[in-house]
Amino acid sequence: MASGGSAIRGSRVGAGPMGEQDRGYHAERIAVSYWDELGNETVRYFAASLPPEEIPEVIDSPSTGLPAGRDKNNPPQVAKLEPYKTHLAYVKERRTEEEAAQLLEEALQQLRARRGTTTAV
């Protein structure tokens, strides 16, 4: 006769002191609807025993990736993202040689003033 494990025949593995009605498909749940900026509705289910303050006001909408809120009339604003900068845009922002030399000289003067020396290196 083969035997293995310590589970009693007919019992569920991992079943604890709680009954099945308190977890899994039998648990009492409440449905909460969230709407994103485009009007898409997402329904999430939470345990009925969860306090209302622990239910999030805003989630990410799985259909659009935008934030979705519980208030249908006032959904969250779409996040404002900075536009992608190309390498050329960064090159155009570079300083000229004269500006770079002036900044370097100002930085060296500040360092010399902190040290208390006035001799040029």
All heavy atoms as an XYZ file, in Angstrom:
931
protein
N       0.838     -1.163      0.000
C       0.000      0.000      0.000
C       0.887      1.232      0.000
O       1.790      1.375      0.796
C      -0.859     -0.023      1.257
C      -1.788      1.142      1.356
S      -2.960      0.763      2.659
C      -3.076      2.319      3.403
N       0.609      2.150     -0.945
C       1.407      3.365     -1.067
C       0.763      4.474     -0.267
O      -0.440      4.679     -0.328
C       1.506      3.774     -2.522
N       1.571      5.141      0.496
C       1.037      6.282      1.246
C       2.075      7.388      1.201
O       3.270      7.160      1.143
C       0.734      5.897      2.691
O       1.939      5.559      3.346
N       1.600      8.593      1.231
C       2.520      9.724      1.202
C       1.821     10.956      1.738
O       0.628     11.142      1.556
N       2.534     11.789      2.429
C       1.945     13.011      2.966
C       1.125     12.718      4.197
O       0.927     11.577      4.599
N       0.667     13.754      4.821
C      -0.091     13.573      6.048
C      -1.534     14.045      5.922
O      -2.207     14.221      6.919
C       0.596     14.331      7.190
O       0.635     15.710      6.867
N      -1.969     14.256      4.676
C      -3.340     14.731      4.490
C      -4.335     13.611      4.725
O      -4.118     12.463      4.356
C      -3.516     15.290      3.079
N      -5.428     13.947      5.348
C      -6.507     12.989      5.561
C      -7.243     12.843      4.238
O      -7.466     13.810      3.518
C      -7.461     13.487      6.665
C      -6.684     13.650      7.976
C      -8.639     12.554      6.822
C      -7.466     14.365      9.049
N      -7.618     11.632      3.936
C      -8.280     11.379      2.666
C      -9.557     12.208      2.557
O     -10.380     12.234      3.463
C      -8.615      9.897      2.569
C      -9.135      9.515      1.240
C      -9.313      8.037      1.186
N      -9.531      7.637     -0.190
C      -9.819      6.423     -0.549
N      -9.887      5.474      0.365
N     -10.000      6.131     -1.800
N      -9.649     12.953      1.422
C     -10.839     13.762      1.184
C     -10.687     15.196      1.658
O     -11.550     16.030      1.396
N      -9.627     15.497      2.364
C      -9.446     16.882      2.824
C      -8.632     17.647      1.789
O      -7.946     17.067      0.958
C      -8.740     16.920      4.173
O      -7.389     16.517      4.017
N      -8.696     18.944      1.866
C      -7.946     19.778      0.935
C      -6.589     20.087      1.534
O      -6.470     20.408      2.698
C      -8.689     21.079      0.670
C     -10.090     20.849      0.156
C     -10.733     22.161     -0.122
N     -10.653     22.364     -1.566
C     -10.855     23.509     -2.162
N     -11.108     24.569     -1.453
N     -10.799     23.606     -3.456
N      -5.584     19.993      0.725
C      -4.239     20.323      1.174
C      -4.169     21.824      1.400
O      -4.607     22.616      0.577
C      -3.192     19.882      0.132
C      -1.808     20.326      0.543
C      -3.249     18.387     -0.053
N      -3.626     22.236      2.516
C      -3.481     23.650      2.823
C      -4.688     24.261      3.467
O      -4.711     25.457      3.734
N      -5.739     23.492      3.699
C      -6.924     24.044      4.343
C      -6.597     24.330      5.793
O      -6.058     23.495      6.509
C      -8.088     23.068      4.250
N      -6.890     25.526      6.224
C      -6.581     25.942      7.586
C      -7.836     26.008      8.424
O      -8.860     25.396      8.103
N      -7.788     26.774      9.498
C      -8.950     26.872     10.380
C     -10.128     27.612      9.758
O     -11.257     27.460     10.194
C      -8.412     27.622     11.598
C      -7.214     28.348     11.104
C      -6.647     27.510     10.008
N      -9.857     28.429      8.700
C     -10.969     29.140      8.065
C     -11.761     28.187      7.181
O     -11.197     27.274      6.594
C     -10.444     30.283      7.190
C      -9.835     31.419      7.955
S      -9.577     32.865      6.935
C      -8.698     32.216      5.559
N     -13.024     28.423      7.085
C     -13.841     27.619      6.193
C     -13.698     28.094      4.763
O     -13.176     29.171      4.493
N     -14.178     27.306      3.819
C     -14.061     27.663      2.411
C     -14.831     28.926      2.071
O     -14.507     29.619      1.129
C     -14.572     26.514      1.546
C     -13.632     25.351      1.493
C     -14.133     24.283      0.541
O     -15.025     24.587     -0.258
O     -13.623     23.173      0.615
N     -15.868     29.237      2.835
C     -16.665     30.416      2.527
C     -15.891     31.708      2.780
O     -16.305     32.773      2.335
C     -17.972     30.420      3.338
C     -17.783     30.634      4.815
C     -17.512     29.350      5.588
O     -17.315     28.288      5.001
N     -17.498     29.452      6.894
N     -14.756     31.639      3.498
C     -13.982     32.832      3.807
C     -12.863     33.101      2.817
O     -12.152     34.084      2.942
C     -13.372     32.723      5.209
C     -14.442     32.682      6.281
O     -15.497     33.313      6.059
O     -14.236     32.019      7.307
N     -12.664     32.249      1.833
C     -11.586     32.465      0.878
C     -11.964     31.810     -0.452
O     -12.917     31.075     -0.549
C     -10.272     31.885      1.407
C     -10.291     30.395      1.554
C      -8.943     29.875      2.055
N      -8.896     28.445      1.987
C      -9.498     27.628      2.834
N     -10.191     28.125      3.849
N      -9.426     26.327      2.690
N     -11.189     32.089     -1.468
C     -11.404     31.482     -2.770
C     -12.680     31.963     -3.440
O     -13.125     33.084     -3.244
N     -13.277     31.105     -4.222
C     -14.457     31.487     -4.996
C     -15.696     31.687     -4.129
O     -16.663     32.293     -4.548
C     -14.753     30.419     -6.058
C     -13.682     30.335     -7.094
C     -12.845     29.231     -7.147
C     -13.492     31.355     -8.003
C     -11.844     29.149     -8.104
C     -12.498     31.295     -8.958
C     -11.676     30.184     -9.007
O     -10.690     30.107     -9.941
N     -15.676     31.171     -2.920
C     -16.851     31.254     -2.064
C     -16.862     32.493     -1.177
O     -17.842     32.747     -0.500
C     -16.930     30.005     -1.176
C     -16.958     28.743     -1.969
N     -18.040     28.353     -2.703
C     -16.015     27.789     -2.166
C     -17.780     27.208     -3.314
N     -16.551     26.845     -3.004
N     -15.760     33.263     -1.180
C     -15.678     34.433     -0.305
C     -16.617     35.531     -0.799
O     -16.832     35.689     -1.999
C     -14.255     34.957     -0.273
N     -17.168     36.265      0.139
C     -18.014     37.411     -0.227
C     -17.127     38.498     -0.790
O     -16.086     38.808     -0.229
C     -18.742     37.941      1.005
C     -19.994     37.188      1.353
C     -20.781     37.913      2.413
O     -21.053     39.120      2.229
O     -21.086     37.282      3.421
N     -17.565     39.055     -1.911
C     -16.782     40.089     -2.564
C     -17.665     41.268     -2.920
O     -18.875     41.133     -3.045
C     -16.148     39.553     -3.842
C     -15.225     38.405     -3.616
C     -14.806     37.838     -4.929
N     -14.086     36.602     -4.723
C     -13.002     36.273     -5.375
N     -12.521     37.067     -6.289
N     -12.400     35.145     -5.128
N     -16.996     42.405     -3.089
C     -17.698     43.581     -3.607
C     -17.004     43.993     -4.899
O     -15.788     43.867     -5.032
C     -17.713     44.748     -2.594
C     -16.287     45.096     -2.140
C     -18.583     44.448     -1.414
C     -16.222     46.364     -1.337
N     -17.782     44.444     -5.860
C     -17.236     44.895     -7.142
C     -17.083     46.407     -7.101
O     -17.987     47.123     -6.696
C     -18.164     44.490     -8.278
N     -15.918     46.885     -7.517
C     -15.652     48.320     -7.580
C     -15.293     48.648     -9.017
O     -14.416     48.020     -9.607
C     -14.497     48.719     -6.634
C     -14.208     50.204     -6.745
C     -14.830     48.345     -5.206
N     -15.993     49.634     -9.589
C     -15.742     50.042    -10.968
C     -14.784     51.224    -10.998
O     -14.882     52.143    -10.182
C     -17.043     50.434    -11.665
O     -17.870     49.306    -11.822
N     -13.867     51.203    -11.944
C     -12.924     52.292    -12.177
C     -13.058     52.727    -13.630
O     -13.261     51.905    -14.513
C     -11.479     51.823    -11.930
C     -11.179     51.468    -10.501
C     -11.358     50.183    -10.029
C     -10.698     52.425     -9.621
C     -11.072     49.851     -8.720
C     -10.408     52.104     -8.304
C     -10.595     50.813     -7.864
O     -10.313     50.486     -6.567
N     -12.944     54.035    -13.891
C     -13.030     54.565    -15.243
C     -11.786     55.374    -15.536
O     -11.333     56.181    -14.716
C     -14.250     55.466    -15.400
C     -15.527     54.718    -15.389
C     -16.175     54.164    -16.455
C     -16.328     54.398    -14.243
N     -17.316     53.522    -16.043
C     -17.446     53.657    -14.688
C     -16.219     54.660    -12.889
C     -18.424     53.191    -13.835
C     -17.189     54.206    -12.033
C     -18.283     53.482    -12.505
N     -11.221     55.186    -16.746
C     -10.059     55.981    -17.129
C     -10.515     57.190    -17.937
O     -11.701     57.414    -18.139
C      -9.027     55.138    -17.881
C      -9.537     54.607    -19.217
O     -10.615     55.033    -19.663
O      -8.848     53.764    -19.805
N      -9.555     57.987    -18.387
C      -9.845     59.236    -19.097
C     -10.619     58.992    -20.384
O     -11.392     59.835    -20.816
C      -8.518     59.951    -19.396
C      -8.662     61.326    -19.998
C      -9.192     62.355    -19.022
O      -9.066     62.174    -17.808
O      -9.757     63.352    -19.501
N     -10.451     57.832    -21.003
C     -11.140     57.536    -22.262
C     -12.517     56.923    -22.051
O     -13.208     56.600    -23.003
C     -10.283     56.590    -23.108
C      -8.867     57.097    -23.419
C      -8.091     56.040    -24.178
C      -8.925     58.390    -24.193
N     -12.924     56.731    -20.796
C     -14.243     56.185    -20.500
C     -14.282     54.680    -20.394
O     -15.357     54.093    -20.276
N     -13.143     54.012    -20.454
C     -13.115     52.557    -20.307
C     -13.359     52.176    -18.855
O     -12.785     52.770    -17.951
C     -11.761     51.995    -20.749
C     -11.482     52.280    -22.204
O     -12.353     52.148    -23.051
N     -10.264     52.693    -22.507
N     -14.203     51.170    -18.646
C     -14.515     50.713    -17.291
C     -13.716     49.452    -16.970
O     -13.606     48.546    -17.785
C     -16.003     50.418    -17.151
C     -16.379     49.975    -15.753
C     -17.853     49.626    -15.616
O     -18.543     49.509    -16.639
O     -18.301     49.468    -14.476
N     -13.166     49.432    -15.774
C     -12.479     48.256    -15.253
C     -13.136     47.900    -13.938
O     -13.322     48.770    -13.091
C     -10.989     48.553    -15.017
O     -10.405     48.968    -16.251
C     -10.259     47.332    -14.499
N     -13.504     46.642    -13.745
C     -14.128     46.200    -12.501
C     -13.121     45.350    -11.740
O     -12.560     44.398    -12.286
C     -15.419     45.394    -12.772
C     -16.025     44.907    -11.471
C     -16.415     46.244    -13.541
N     -12.883     45.717    -10.499
C     -12.013     44.947     -9.614
C     -12.849     44.435     -8.454
O     -13.780     45.113     -8.000
C     -10.878     45.813     -9.059
C      -9.883     46.267    -10.091
C      -8.906     45.144    -10.386
N      -8.031     45.449    -11.487
C      -6.835     45.983    -11.377
N      -6.372     46.284    -10.204
N      -6.106     46.197    -12.449
N     -12.515     43.271     -7.968
C     -13.249     42.662     -6.859
C     -12.369     42.660     -5.612
O     -11.190     42.330     -5.670
C     -13.658     41.232     -7.218
C     -14.657     41.192     -8.353
C     -14.227     41.059     -9.661
C     -16.012     41.322     -8.109
C     -15.126     41.051    -10.709
C     -16.918     41.310     -9.143
C     -16.475     41.169    -10.440
O     -17.377     41.169    -11.467
N     -12.969     43.044     -4.495
C     -12.274     43.087     -3.217
C     -13.083     42.308     -2.192
O     -14.301     42.186     -2.310
C     -12.109     44.534     -2.743
C     -11.261     45.365     -3.663
C     -11.837     46.139     -4.652
C      -9.887     45.357     -3.548
C     -11.063     46.896     -5.506
C      -9.100     46.114     -4.395
C      -9.689     46.888     -5.371
N     -12.404     41.792     -1.185
C     -13.082     41.063     -0.113
C     -14.055     41.993      0.596
O     -13.755     43.157      0.842
C     -12.060     40.508      0.876
N     -15.235     41.485      0.907
C     -16.252     42.295      1.561
C     -15.813     42.722      2.955
O     -16.272     43.744      3.476
C     -17.570     41.533      1.630
N     -14.909     41.970      3.566
C     -14.452     42.301      4.910
C     -13.390     43.402      4.900
O     -13.000     43.884      5.956
C     -13.885     41.059      5.587
O     -12.796     40.554      4.836
N     -12.924     43.810      3.719
C     -11.896     44.843      3.615
C     -12.483     46.208      3.958
O     -13.535     46.579      3.438
C     -11.331     44.860      2.191
C     -10.040     45.601      1.942
C      -8.898     44.909      2.683
C      -9.746     45.640      0.459
N     -11.838     46.984      4.836
C     -12.367     48.310      5.162
C     -12.342     49.211      3.931
O     -11.449     49.105      3.095
C     -11.415     48.844      6.234
C     -10.511     47.745      6.599
C     -10.648     46.654      5.606
N     -13.330     50.107      3.799
C     -13.411     50.965      2.600
C     -12.166     51.816      2.368
O     -11.822     52.098      1.232
C     -14.629     51.854      2.872
C     -15.420     51.141      3.892
C     -14.462     50.325      4.687
N     -11.482     52.221      3.446
C     -10.299     53.071      3.256
C      -9.119     52.306      2.659
O      -8.157     52.910      2.196
C      -9.877     53.753      4.565
C      -9.558     52.815      5.698
C     -10.768     52.489      6.571
O     -11.889     52.925      6.279
O     -10.575     51.765      7.555
N      -9.172     50.985      2.646
C      -8.096     50.193      2.061
C      -8.317     49.894      0.579
O      -7.435     49.366     -0.083
C      -7.905     48.887      2.832
C      -7.299     49.085      4.195
C      -6.905     47.775      4.845
O      -6.680     46.786      4.125
O      -6.833     47.759      6.078
N      -9.483     50.233      0.061
C      -9.757     50.044     -1.361
C      -9.173     51.248     -2.095
O      -9.497     52.391     -1.782
C     -11.270     49.913     -1.625
C     -11.799     48.658     -0.925
C     -11.554     49.861     -3.122
C     -13.289     48.480     -1.013
N      -8.276     51.034     -3.066
C      -7.612     52.160     -3.725
C      -8.585     53.032     -4.519
O      -9.538     52.532     -5.115
C      -6.585     51.495     -4.637
C      -7.056     50.097     -4.815
C      -7.844     49.747     -3.602
N      -8.311     54.340     -4.521
C      -9.126     55.284     -5.290
C      -8.726     55.286     -6.762
O      -9.543     55.555     -7.622
C      -8.978     56.698     -4.718
C      -9.654     56.894     -3.374
C     -11.166     56.786     -3.446
O     -11.752     57.247     -4.436
O     -11.749     56.228     -2.514
N      -7.446     55.019     -7.036
C      -6.933     55.079     -8.404
C      -6.133     53.808     -8.688
O      -5.365     53.359     -7.849
C      -6.035     56.323     -8.590
C      -5.439     56.355     -9.989
C      -6.803     57.596     -8.326
N      -6.339     53.242     -9.876
C      -5.554     52.095    -10.341
C      -5.110     52.384    -11.771
O      -5.549     53.360    -12.382
C      -6.371     50.780    -10.305
C      -7.574     50.882    -11.246
C      -6.789     50.419     -8.911
C      -8.234     49.555    -11.541
N      -4.252     51.544    -12.323
C      -3.889     51.656    -13.734
C      -4.868     50.828    -14.546
O      -5.139     49.681    -14.219
C      -2.472     51.150    -13.971
C      -1.433     52.130    -13.450
O      -1.753     53.330    -13.378
O      -0.328     51.688    -13.123
N      -5.389     51.439    -15.609
C      -6.335     50.734    -16.466
C      -5.589     49.718    -17.317
O      -4.647     50.077    -18.021
C      -7.063     51.736    -17.363
O      -7.870     51.057    -18.290
N      -5.986     48.432    -17.285
C      -5.273     47.429    -18.080
C      -5.460     47.605    -19.580
O      -4.625     47.197    -20.358
C      -5.852     46.105    -17.600
C      -7.153     46.442    -16.984
C      -7.045     47.856    -16.488
N      -6.551     48.258    -20.001
C      -6.803     48.381    -21.436
C      -6.002     49.512    -22.070
O      -5.632     49.430    -23.237
C      -8.295     48.583    -21.708
O      -8.769     49.705    -20.991
N      -5.720     50.574    -21.312
C      -5.009     51.704    -21.901
C      -3.711     52.026    -21.183
O      -2.873     52.741    -21.719
C      -5.881     52.970    -21.867
O      -6.203     53.280    -20.512
C      -7.138     52.785    -22.674
N      -3.535     51.556    -19.949
C      -2.357     51.905    -19.179
C      -2.466     53.256    -18.495
O      -1.563     53.688    -17.807
N      -3.593     53.942    -18.705
C      -3.809     55.249    -18.080
C      -4.331     55.053    -16.662
O      -4.880     54.007    -16.331
C      -4.832     56.057    -18.884
C      -4.462     56.339    -20.334
C      -5.643     56.953    -21.059
C      -3.264     57.255    -20.397
N      -4.211     56.068    -15.807
C      -4.806     55.948    -14.479
C      -6.325     55.913    -14.578
O      -6.910     56.557    -15.436
C      -4.317     57.193    -13.736
C      -3.829     58.127    -14.770
C      -3.472     57.316    -15.970
N      -6.949     55.141    -13.713
C      -8.406     55.031    -13.681
C      -8.873     55.284    -12.254
O      -8.278     54.792    -11.305
C      -8.848     53.646    -14.153
N      -9.930     56.067    -12.114
C     -10.455     56.412    -10.799
C     -11.857     55.884    -10.596
O     -12.533     55.462    -11.534
N     -12.334     55.951     -9.341
C     -13.649     55.407     -9.003
C     -14.779     56.352     -9.378
O     -15.923     55.946     -9.457
C     -13.692     55.102     -7.511
C     -12.743     53.985     -7.128
C     -12.613     53.800     -5.654
N     -13.848     53.347     -5.063
C     -14.019     53.086     -3.783
N     -13.004     53.228     -2.962
N     -15.166     52.681     -3.318
N     -14.481     57.624     -9.589
C     -15.507     58.611     -9.913
C     -15.656     58.682    -11.431
O     -14.756     59.143    -12.132
C     -15.089     59.975     -9.344
C     -16.172     61.013     -9.514
O     -17.266     60.680    -10.008
O     -15.922     62.174     -9.137
N     -16.804     58.224    -11.936
C     -17.005     58.174    -13.388
C     -17.038     59.573    -14.004
O     -16.552     59.783    -15.107
C     -18.316     57.444    -13.700
C     -18.551     57.259    -15.194
C     -19.785     56.456    -15.469
C     -19.929     56.194    -16.949
N     -21.059     55.349    -17.258
N     -17.589     60.553    -13.291
C     -17.711     61.901    -13.838
C     -16.385     62.661    -13.820
O     -16.201     63.601    -14.577
C     -18.759     62.697    -13.067
C     -20.127     62.059    -13.181
O     -20.455     61.472    -14.208
N     -20.922     62.146    -12.139
N     -15.472     62.286    -12.932
C     -14.186     62.985    -12.835
C     -13.034     61.987    -12.820
O     -12.381     61.802    -11.797
C     -14.145     63.823    -11.553
C     -15.209     64.880    -11.541
O     -15.324     65.640    -12.476
N     -15.992     64.916    -10.476
N     -12.748     61.335    -13.953
C     -11.627     60.392    -13.972
C     -10.308     61.144    -13.844
O     -10.244     62.349    -14.113
C     -11.756     59.721    -15.338
C     -12.476     60.709    -16.179
C     -13.406     61.437    -15.252
N      -9.248     60.462    -13.421
C      -7.957     61.140    -13.284
C      -7.453     61.685    -14.619
O      -7.756     61.150    -15.679
C      -7.020     60.048    -12.770
C      -7.896     58.983    -12.259
C      -9.177     59.080    -12.996
N      -6.670     62.748    -14.545
C      -6.078     63.337    -15.745
C      -5.034     62.394    -16.317
O      -4.388     61.647    -15.591
C      -5.400     64.662    -15.383
C      -6.356     65.717    -14.865
C      -7.001     66.493    -15.985
O      -6.458     66.581    -17.072
N      -8.175     67.031    -15.731
N      -4.868     62.463    -17.610
C      -3.822     61.689    -18.264
C      -2.478     62.257    -17.821
O      -2.298     63.474    -17.760
C      -3.956     61.774    -19.801
C      -2.829     61.040    -20.494
C      -5.293     61.230    -20.240
N      -1.543     61.382    -17.490
C      -0.222     61.826    -17.043
C       0.478     62.586    -18.157
O       0.452     62.177    -19.317
C       0.604     60.630    -16.607
N       1.069     63.710    -17.800
C       1.788     64.503    -18.790
C       3.229     64.012    -18.854
O       3.976     64.108    -17.898
C       1.745     65.970    -18.401
C       0.341     66.539    -18.438
C       0.387     68.030    -18.325
C      -0.940     68.725    -18.346
N      -2.125     68.062    -18.539
N       3.600     63.480    -19.990
C       4.943     62.952    -20.181
C       5.774     63.944    -20.988
O       5.266     64.614    -21.882
C       4.894     61.614    -20.916
C       4.109     60.500    -20.222
C       4.026     59.290    -21.119
C       4.780     60.140    -18.914
N       7.028     64.032    -20.651
C       7.928     64.873    -21.431
C       8.150     64.214    -22.790
O       8.293     63.001    -22.872
C       9.262     65.018    -20.703
C       9.167     65.829    -19.427
C       8.856     67.281    -19.691
O       9.333     67.825    -20.711
O       8.103     67.863    -18.892
N       8.197     65.009    -23.857
C       8.434     64.405    -25.165
C       9.842     63.832    -25.247
O      10.755     64.301    -24.577
C       8.252     65.573    -26.140
C       8.456     66.791    -25.317
C       8.027     66.451    -23.921
N       9.988     62.839    -26.063
C      11.282     62.183    -26.236
C      12.237     63.134    -26.934
O      11.892     63.760    -27.938
C      11.109     60.906    -27.062
C      12.405     60.238    -27.405
C      13.093     59.512    -26.446
C      12.956     60.358    -28.667
C      14.298     58.899    -26.741
C      14.147     59.752    -28.982
C      14.819     59.026    -28.016
O      16.009     58.430    -28.315
N      13.421     63.274    -26.388
C      14.424     64.129    -27.003
C      15.386     63.271    -27.804
O      15.897     62.268    -27.312
C      15.220     64.872    -25.934
C      14.622     66.157    -25.504
C      15.617     66.874    -24.616
C      15.118     68.227    -24.258
N      16.064     68.921    -23.387
N      15.650     63.700    -29.026
C      16.619     62.992    -29.847
C      18.026     63.444    -29.457
O      18.206     64.429    -28.734
C      16.390     63.293    -31.339
O      16.566     64.697    -31.533
C      14.984     62.888    -31.770
N      19.002     62.753    -29.954
C      20.389     63.124    -29.690
C      20.684     64.519    -30.239
O      21.400     65.316    -29.628
C      21.330     62.093    -30.304
C      22.774     62.444    -30.156
N      23.400     62.450    -28.928
C      23.706     62.842    -31.060
C      24.669     62.829    -29.088
N      24.868     63.059    -30.374
N      20.102     64.831    -31.388
C      20.325     66.146    -31.983
C      19.818     67.271    -31.088
O      20.428     68.333    -31.005
C      19.623     66.215    -33.342
C      20.550     65.975    -34.526
C      19.744     65.727    -35.779
C      21.477     67.148    -34.701
N      18.698     67.046    -30.405
C      18.171     68.063    -29.506
C      19.142     68.326    -28.363
O      19.321     69.476    -27.940
C      16.815     67.627    -28.960
N      19.775     67.271    -27.857
C      20.765     67.467    -26.801
C      22.006     68.175    -27.326
O      22.606     69.006    -26.656
C      21.155     66.119    -26.171
C      20.117     65.582    -25.245
C      19.356     64.480    -25.586
C      19.884     66.180    -24.011
C      18.390     63.978    -24.735
C      18.923     65.691    -23.142
C      18.185     64.590    -23.517
O      17.233     64.105    -22.669
N      22.423     67.857    -28.566
C      23.590     68.497    -29.155
C      23.338     69.993    -29.316
O      24.216     70.818    -29.051
C      23.949     67.842    -30.500
C      25.005     68.636    -31.246
C      24.418     66.418    -30.282
N      22.109     70.367    -29.713
C      21.781     71.783    -29.900
C      21.802     72.544    -28.582
O      22.015     73.749    -28.564
C      20.403     71.919    -30.557
C      20.400     71.536    -32.012
C      19.011     71.688    -32.603
C      18.988     71.223    -34.040
N      17.648     71.271    -34.606
N      21.576     71.846    -27.449
C      21.577     72.501    -26.150
C      22.981     72.707    -25.598
O      23.151     73.395    -24.600
C      20.778     71.674    -25.145
C      19.302     71.719    -25.366
C      18.556     70.889    -24.346
O      19.209     70.262    -23.485
O      17.326     70.876    -24.404
N      23.983     72.121    -26.207
C      25.346     72.241    -25.692
C      25.811     73.685    -25.734
O      25.438     74.461    -26.604
C      26.296     71.374    -26.509
C      26.133     69.919    -26.235
C      27.191     69.140    -26.976
N      26.972     67.716    -26.801
C      27.500     66.787    -27.550
N      28.283     67.133    -28.559
N      27.263     65.533    -27.324
N      26.661     74.010    -24.809
C      27.195     75.368    -24.730
C      28.316     75.551    -25.753
O      28.964     74.613    -26.171
C      27.727     75.624    -23.329
C      26.686     75.441    -22.258
C      27.260     75.785    -20.909
N      26.341     75.470    -19.845
C      25.297     76.214    -19.505
N      25.047     77.319    -20.129
N      24.515     75.860    -18.508
N      28.530     76.826    -26.068
C      29.653     77.134    -26.953
C      30.938     77.065    -26.146
O      30.916     77.012    -24.916
C      29.480     78.542    -27.551
O      29.503     79.497    -26.481
C      28.184     78.659    -28.347
N      32.063     77.094    -26.841
C      33.359     77.012    -26.169
C      33.578     78.215    -25.252
O      34.133     78.091    -24.169
C      34.485     76.918    -27.205
C      34.506     75.620    -27.978
C      34.786     74.428    -27.083
O      35.603     74.547    -26.151
O      34.173     73.375    -27.302
N      33.110     79.377    -25.675
C      33.287     80.586    -24.864
C      32.484     80.487    -23.563
O      32.968     80.844    -22.487
C      32.874     81.844    -25.647
C      33.733     82.144    -26.861
C      33.339     81.322    -28.078
O      32.186     80.850    -28.139
O      34.208     81.132    -28.954
N      31.239     80.019    -23.664
C      30.405     79.854    -22.456
C      31.011     78.824    -21.512
O      31.020     79.013    -20.293
C      28.985     79.432    -22.834
C      28.168     80.509    -23.503
C      26.824     79.968    -23.981
O      26.726     78.757    -24.263
O      25.881     80.762    -24.047
N      31.549     77.748    -22.078
C      32.158     76.707    -21.254
C      33.388     77.249    -20.531
O      33.601     76.991    -19.344
C      32.523     75.511    -22.114
N      34.216     78.021    -21.231
C      35.408     78.601    -20.603
C      35.027     79.576    -19.495
O      35.656     79.616    -18.432
C      36.263     79.299    -21.666
N      33.977     80.362    -19.728
C      33.526     81.325    -18.717
C      33.006     80.596    -17.475
O      33.312     80.974    -16.345
C      32.444     82.228    -19.307
C      31.956     83.282    -18.348
C      30.830     84.122    -18.943
O      30.423     83.895    -20.077
N      30.347     85.074    -18.164
N      32.217     79.530    -17.668
C      31.717     78.752    -16.534
C      32.860     78.119    -15.745
O      32.842     78.104    -14.514
C      30.750     77.666    -17.021
C      29.348     78.111    -17.385
C      28.577     76.964    -18.018
C      28.607     78.592    -16.154
N      33.857     77.605    -16.454
C      35.000     77.004    -15.790
C      35.755     78.038    -14.963
O      36.144     77.783    -13.827
C      35.920     76.360    -16.825
C      37.195     75.716    -16.283
C      36.847     74.568    -15.334
C      38.077     75.240    -17.406
N      35.951     79.230    -15.535
C      36.654     80.281    -14.804
C      35.887     80.698    -13.546
O      36.471     80.880    -12.479
C      36.883     81.483    -15.726
C      37.715     82.581    -15.116
C      39.095     82.089    -14.680
O      39.689     81.251    -15.371
O      39.570     82.561    -13.631
N      34.543     80.816    -13.661
C      33.724     81.173    -12.484
C      33.826     80.095    -11.405
O      33.943     80.406    -10.216
C      32.260     81.364    -12.893
C      31.997     82.614    -13.691
C      30.564     82.685    -14.192
O      29.744     81.815    -13.809
O      30.264     83.601    -14.970
N      33.806     78.837    -11.802
C      33.892     77.740    -10.837
C      35.253     77.747    -10.145
O      35.352     77.552     -8.927
C      33.656     76.405    -11.531
N      36.322     77.995    -10.923
C      37.663     78.052    -10.325
C      37.792     79.222     -9.352
O      38.416     79.095     -8.298
C      38.719     78.145    -11.431
C      38.948     76.862    -12.234
C      39.883     77.125    -13.408
C      39.490     75.766    -11.357
N      37.205     80.350     -9.691
C      37.248     81.512     -8.789
C      36.529     81.213     -7.480
O      37.005     81.584     -6.400
C      36.641     82.736     -9.466
C      37.532     83.338    -10.524
C      36.859     84.507    -11.229
O      35.736     84.873    -10.896
N      37.558     85.090    -12.204
N      35.394     80.545     -7.569
C      34.659     80.195     -6.345
C      35.475     79.231     -5.484
O      35.527     79.373     -4.263
C      33.313     79.565     -6.693
C      32.291     80.540     -7.229
C      30.999     79.848     -7.624
O      30.869     78.628     -7.508
N      30.035     80.635     -8.088
N      36.136     78.258     -6.099
C      36.969     77.321     -5.341
C      38.147     78.032     -4.680
O      38.477     77.778     -3.528
C      37.476     76.201     -6.254
C      36.456     75.136     -6.628
C      37.040     74.195     -7.674
C      36.049     74.352     -5.394
N      38.775     78.934     -5.428
C      39.898     79.676     -4.852
C      39.440     80.551     -3.700
O      40.161     80.702     -2.704
C      40.556     80.517     -5.940
C      41.323     79.692     -6.942
C      41.990     80.553     -7.996
N      42.551     79.711     -9.030
C      42.367     79.898    -10.335
N      41.659     80.918    -10.771
N      42.895     79.070    -11.202
N      38.266     81.150     -3.826
C      37.740     81.986     -2.742
C      37.461     81.163     -1.504
O      37.694     81.620     -0.367
C      36.461     82.693     -3.208
N      36.997     79.958     -1.659
C      36.735     79.092     -0.507
C      38.031     78.665      0.168
O      38.098     78.553      1.384
C      35.959     77.849     -0.942
C      34.519     78.109     -1.234
C      33.787     76.828     -1.553
N      32.478     77.113     -2.115
C      31.802     76.296     -2.873
N      32.283     75.114     -3.165
N      30.622     76.634     -3.325
N      39.045     78.409     -0.632
C      40.337     77.993     -0.079
C      41.071     79.163      0.554
O      41.902     78.986      1.426
C      41.212     77.394     -1.166
C      40.854     76.001     -1.538
C      41.869     75.532     -2.538
N      41.827     74.096     -2.684
C      42.568     73.438     -3.523
N      43.424     74.070     -4.292
N      42.475     72.138     -3.614
N      40.808     80.347      0.020
C      41.494     81.522      0.546
C      42.765     81.845     -0.209
O      43.509     82.740      0.151
N      43.030     81.147     -1.294
C      44.220     81.435     -2.087
C      43.816     82.222     -3.313
O      42.745     82.011     -3.882
C      44.919     80.134     -2.523
O      44.013     79.370     -3.305
C      45.397     79.340     -1.339
N      44.673     83.134     -3.742
C      44.367     83.944     -4.921
C      45.365     83.714     -6.027
O      45.365     84.412     -7.027
C      44.363     85.441     -4.534
O      45.611     85.763     -3.961
C      43.217     85.750     -3.596
N      46.233     82.747     -5.867
C      47.243     82.480     -6.903
C      46.619     81.663     -8.020
O      45.829     80.739     -7.780
C      48.447     81.713     -6.315
O      47.976     80.491     -5.754
C      49.161     82.534     -5.268
N      46.978     82.008     -9.225
C      46.477     81.262    -10.389
C      47.289     80.001    -10.564
O      48.490     79.978    -10.330
C      46.554     82.131    -11.629
N      46.668     78.976    -10.996
C      47.349     77.694    -11.165
C      47.734     77.514    -12.605
O      47.118     77.872    -13.531
C      46.448     76.522    -10.707
C      47.139     75.202    -10.958
C      46.095     76.692     -9.283
